[in-house]
Amino acid sequence: MEFNLTDRCEHFFCPERSVSPAVYILLYVCGAAVVLLTVCGNLLVIISVLHFKQLHTPTNMLMLSLAVSDFFIGALVMPSMLIWTIESCWILGKNYCALFLITTGFLMIVSIYTVALIAVDRYVALSAPFFYTNTISLRIMIFVVYLNWSVNLAYVLALTYFNGIFNNTVACPGECFLILTEVWTAVNLVRSFIFPLSVIIILYSLVFLIAKKHATAIRELNNHTRPQTQKITSHSMKSERKAAKVLGILVCVFLACLLPYYIYSLLGSVIEVQGEIINKVLIMLCLNSSINPLIYALFYPWFRRCFKIIITLQIFQRDSALINVFS
């Protein structure tokens, strides 16, 4: 990722390890467990969406894109980041640091914009259902996903190239960061944080209001035309509460993982902030990739059914792709 740091090489040193060998080994075991959880959890999401025909929907293509980016974060980014954190020092060299920054920046921004696209998708589906059904096909959504990955790759490559990633990377021995110019700092803050975050908050708020309006209309219809059908009213209220709960959890987890990095990125060039917390705020950013599959598993019954089918190897049975995962 990109960091706005002044040159503090004269103050930087790699501290000696002050923990016992047992604690040191335990840290690596815990780190490996987190990486394994992230990789396996998102791999289950990827297999589910790709394998089961019922899940081949435009919205699920965005979920697949998010799971793929989270999978690569777990496989390519988190191991290096955890080593950096445990060792309290970047020990993987300058060239790998440059590759690490490009990979991390690209996957993070793809993940952020995918969440924003999910907000757009849900808003259009609720506010204009006929337009959404007749216009947004699986092929169109696949093209949108491809465009999201391509545009963000081009942006990250331009950002790192024009900020001299191979010259300005690892300014201090034992560190891994990239110093951005003031112009690119502003551009990156707007494009990578302010704009997608605004889209997410505004559209998810509108989605919640629309869903609440729909539930209210259903309750009023039941009260006037079919007052005896209390089950329908109860079900609509339950669905409304569940939708609000899942929405709140997704947004809160996303913001909790995202904000520390961008606050640090914004304040790093304004106040004297210790460079040692770089990897810690990045780990917070990566934790969102670990938590997303857990949220799906906790709040989506069809997803739990997919997990069970995959884990029990039923996907190798004939016509397993046609199994009804919503039953």
SVG drawing of the C-alpha trace seen along z (x, -y; Angstrom):
<svg xmlns="http://www.w3.org/2000/svg" viewBox="-59 -18 80 57">
<polyline fill="none" stroke="black" stroke-width="0.4" points="0.0,0.0 1.1,-3.6 2.2,-5.6 2.9,-9.3 6.0,-9.3 8.9,-11.6 12.4,-10.2 13.0,-8.9 15.9,-6.5 18.2,-8.1 15.7,-7.1 14.8,-3.7 16.3,-0.4 15.1,3.2 14.5,4.0 15.7,7.3 13.2,9.9 12.1,9.6 9.7,12.6 10.5,16.1 10.9,18.8 7.6,20.4 5.7,17.1 7.5,16.5 6.4,19.9 2.9,19.4 2.7,16.1 3.6,17.8 1.1,20.6 -1.6,18.1 -0.6,16.1 -0.7,19.3 -4.2,20.1 -5.5,16.6 -4.0,17.0 -5.5,20.5 -8.9,19.3 -8.9,16.4 -7.8,18.6 -10.1,21.6 -13.1,19.4 -12.9,17.4 -12.1,20.5 -15.4,22.0 -17.2,18.9 -15.6,19.1 -16.4,22.8 -20.0,22.2 -20.7,19.5 -18.9,21.2 -20.3,24.7 -24.0,24.2 -26.2,23.1 -28.6,21.4 -25.9,19.0 -25.1,17.8 -26.7,14.4 -25.4,10.9 -25.2,10.1 -23.3,13.2 -20.7,12.3 -19.9,9.3 -19.7,11.6 -17.4,13.9 -15.2,10.9 -15.0,9.9 -14.1,13.4 -11.4,13.7 -9.7,10.5 -10.0,11.6 -8.6,15.0 -5.5,13.4 -5.1,11.0 -5.0,14.1 -2.6,16.0 -0.3,13.3 -0.4,10.3 -1.2,11.6 1.8,14.0 4.4,11.3 2.5,8.8 2.4,11.2 6.1,11.9 6.7,8.2 4.6,7.8 6.1,10.7 9.7,9.8 9.0,6.0 11.2,5.5 10.9,6.0 13.3,8.8 12.2,9.8 14.3,7.3 13.6,4.3 12.5,6.0 9.9,8.1 8.8,5.0 8.0,3.2 6.0,6.3 4.3,6.4 3.2,2.8 1.8,3.2 -0.1,6.4 -1.5,5.0 -2.6,1.7 -4.3,3.4 -6.2,6.1 -7.3,3.6 -8.7,1.1 -10.4,3.9 -12.0,5.1 -13.2,1.6 -14.7,0.9 -16.4,4.3 -18.2,3.4 -19.2,0.1 -20.5,2.0 -22.5,4.3 -24.1,1.2 -25.0,-0.1 -26.3,3.3 -28.6,3.6 -29.8,0.0 -30.8,0.4 -32.4,3.8 -34.7,2.3 -35.4,-1.1 -35.9,0.1 -36.6,3.9 -38.1,4.1 -35.1,2.2 -32.7,4.4 -34.3,7.7 -34.6,6.8 -31.2,5.0 -28.6,6.4 -27.7,9.8 -25.0,12.2 -22.8,11.2 -23.1,7.5 -22.1,8.1 -19.1,10.2 -18.0,7.3 -18.4,4.8 -16.3,7.1 -13.6,7.3 -13.7,3.5 -13.4,3.0 -10.2,5.2 -8.7,3.7 -9.2,0.0 -7.9,0.4 -4.9,2.3 -4.1,-0.5 -4.6,-3.1 -2.3,-1.3 0.4,-0.8 0.3,-4.5 0.3,-5.5 3.3,-3.3 5.2,-4.2 4.8,-8.0 5.9,-7.9 9.0,-6.0 8.3,-2.7 11.6,-1.1 13.5,-4.2 11.5,-5.4 10.7,-2.0 12.4,-0.8 14.0,-4.2 15.1,-2.7 16.6,0.7 14.1,3.0 11.1,0.9 8.7,1.2 6.7,-1.8 6.3,-4.2 6.5,-8.0 3.7,-9.7 3.9,-13.2 1.3,-15.7 -0.7,-15.6 -0.9,-11.8 -1.7,-11.7 -4.8,-13.8 -5.8,-11.9 -5.3,-8.5 -7.3,-9.7 -10.3,-10.8 -10.2,-7.8 -9.4,-5.0 -11.4,-6.2 -13.6,-9.2 -15.4,-8.4 -16.1,-4.7 -16.9,-5.2 -19.5,-7.9 -21.1,-5.6 -21.3,-2.8 -22.8,-4.9 -25.3,-6.8 -26.5,-3.9 -26.7,-1.4 -28.7,-4.0 -31.1,-4.4 -31.3,-0.6 -32.3,-0.4 -35.0,-3.1 -36.4,-1.4 -36.5,2.0 -38.2,0.4 -40.8,-1.3 -41.5,2.0 -42.0,3.8 -44.3,1.1 -46.4,1.3 -46.7,5.1 -47.8,4.7 -50.5,2.1 -51.7,4.3 -52.0,7.3 -53.9,5.2 -56.4,3.9 -57.0,6.9 -56.0,9.9 -55.9,9.1 -55.9,12.8 -52.6,13.5 -50.4,12.5 -47.6,14.8 -47.0,12.6 -46.7,9.5 -44.4,11.3 -42.3,12.6 -41.9,9.2 -40.9,7.6 -38.4,10.4 -36.9,10.0 -36.7,6.2 -34.8,6.6 -32.5,9.3 -31.7,7.2 -30.9,4.1 -28.8,6.3 -26.7,7.9 -26.4,4.5 -25.2,2.8 -22.7,5.6 -21.2,5.5 -20.8,1.8 -19.5,1.5 -16.9,4.3 -15.8,2.7 -15.4,-0.7 -13.7,0.7 -11.1,2.4 -10.7,-0.4 -10.6,-3.6 -7.4,-3.0 -5.3,-2.8 -6.7,-5.9 -6.6,-7.9 -2.9,-7.0 -2.3,-7.7 -3.9,-11.1 -2.1,-12.0 1.2,-10.4 2.6,-13.4 0.9,-16.0 2.0,-14.7 4.9,-12.6 3.5,-9.0 5.7,-6.1 6.5,-4.1 6.2,-0.8 2.4,-1.0 2.3,-0.8 2.0,3.0 -0.5,3.0 -3.0,0.8 -2.5,2.8 -3.3,6.0 -6.6,4.3 -7.2,3.7 -6.6,7.3 -8.8,8.7 -11.9,7.7 -10.9,10.4 -10.9,13.0 -14.2,11.8 -16.3,11.6 -16.7,15.4 -17.7,15.7 -20.4,13.1 -21.8,15.0 -21.7,18.3 -23.5,16.7 -26.3,14.9 -27.0,16.7 -28.5,20.2 -28.0,21.1 -24.3,20.4 -24.1,22.8 -25.8,25.4 -23.2,24.9 -20.3,25.2 -21.8,28.5 -22.1,29.9 -18.5,29.0 -17.0,30.2 -18.8,33.5 -17.6,33.9 -21.1,34.1 -20.1,31.7 -18.4,34.7 -21.7,36.4 -23.4,36.4 -25.6,33.3 -24.5,31.8 -24.4,28.4 -28.2,28.5 -28.8,29.1 -31.3,26.7 -29.2,24.8 -32.2,22.6 -34.3,25.4"/>
</svg>
